[in-house]
Amino acid sequence: MTNVLFSAPDGDWDEYREVLPAAIAKTGVGADIIRDSESHDPAAIDYIVYAPTSRLQDFSPYVRCKAVLSLWAGVEAIVGNETLKMPLARMVDYGLTEGMVEWCVGHTLRHHLGMDQDICRVDTNWQPHVPPLARHRHVAVLGLGELGRAVAVALGRLNFNVTGWSRTPKAIKKVRCLSGEDGLHEALRRAEIVILLLPKTPGTENLLNAEKLSWLPAGAVIINPGRGHLIDDDVLLLALDARRVGHATLDVFRIEPLPPEHPFWAHPNVTITPHIASDTRAESAAEVIAENIRRGEAEEPFLHLVDRAAGY
């Protein structure tokens, strides 16, 4: 029998208590799932299904553990844990990807079509306008991992003029892909809409600083469902006030929940959503966890392993 420790807040277990055992059973692996609140022998655990907000922070007693399987896409809260010596897999699944694509496409279309102008009117002025076609709208997607790639492809299928940027070279069919500092300048200088889907690492901290924001066309829109640390908040507010940036739609923040006194709340050209762009859905995530357990038992390579040096 394979011993699987479920180490996550109690609310998470309510979502996984039925779907995770069912998903593992479908793989043919016999597994005993133990909650971290239950008495257990760490030395007998084979896999840890993990949320960084769980009770478990010291992995050193889990000497038999073959892998830590994260329920989160982001791993910045765990990747630096010095007691974690076993392989770490991040969450990549179709539920996360489809949710992010839908959110990003929705807000891109909102800004592309000028929906706020059309829908959120409180007077009786009749002011028709005709937006450009998507093929004439330049969109930059910064970050071309699983989520960024999917968003770039989806927008391309809607005929948006999409440029993707990543820190290392990538190739995506029908998407113009750039990398490096020169590539970032080229991506931003024409971007009317910028979507941030990069991980939080030392190399991405304040990626959109004063210099980078100055590269954008006047009035560009920023959409950030990636990480709050990607943008210098103070610089963004100055750019909004100066109309260098026309609008910012933000789903992630340095401190969450966003404090009530934060100036983003009161700014007329900032849209706040409460970290809902995409989330782990238990049914699809359980399939990924189960497949990695099957792979571990079959001595096959794990899916979605984290590069500790890169931080994601």
Sequence and secondary structure as in RCSB ss.txt:
>XXXX:A:sequence
MTNVLFSAPDGDWDEYREVLPAAIAKTGVGADIIRDSESHDPAAIDYIVYAPTSRLQDFSPYVRCKAVLSLWAGV
EAIVGNETLKMPLARMVDYGLTEGMVEWCVGHTLRHHLGMDQDICRVDTNWQPHVPPLARHRHVAVLGLGELGRA
VAVALGRLNFNVTGWSRTPKAIKKVRCLSGEDGLHEALRRAEIVILLLPKTPGTENLLNAEKLSWLPAGAVIINP
GRGHLIDDDVLLLALDARRVGHATLDVFRIEPLPPEHPFWAHPNVTITPHIASDTRAESAAEVIAENIRRGEAEE
PFLHLVDRAAGY
>XXXX:A:secstr
 EEEEEES HHHHHHHTTHHHHHHHHTT  EEEEETTS   GGG  EEEE TTSS    TT TT  EEEESSS  
TTTTT TT  S EE    HHHHHHHHHHHHHHHHHHHHTHHHHHS  S          GGG EEEEE  SHHHHH
HHHHHHHTT EEEEEESS   BTTBEEEEHHHHHHHHHHT SEEEE     TTTTT B HHHHHTS TTEEEEE 
S GGGB HHHHHHHHHTTSEEEEEES  SSSS  TT TTTT TTEEE  S S    HHHHHHHHHHHHHHHHTT 
  SSB  TTTT 
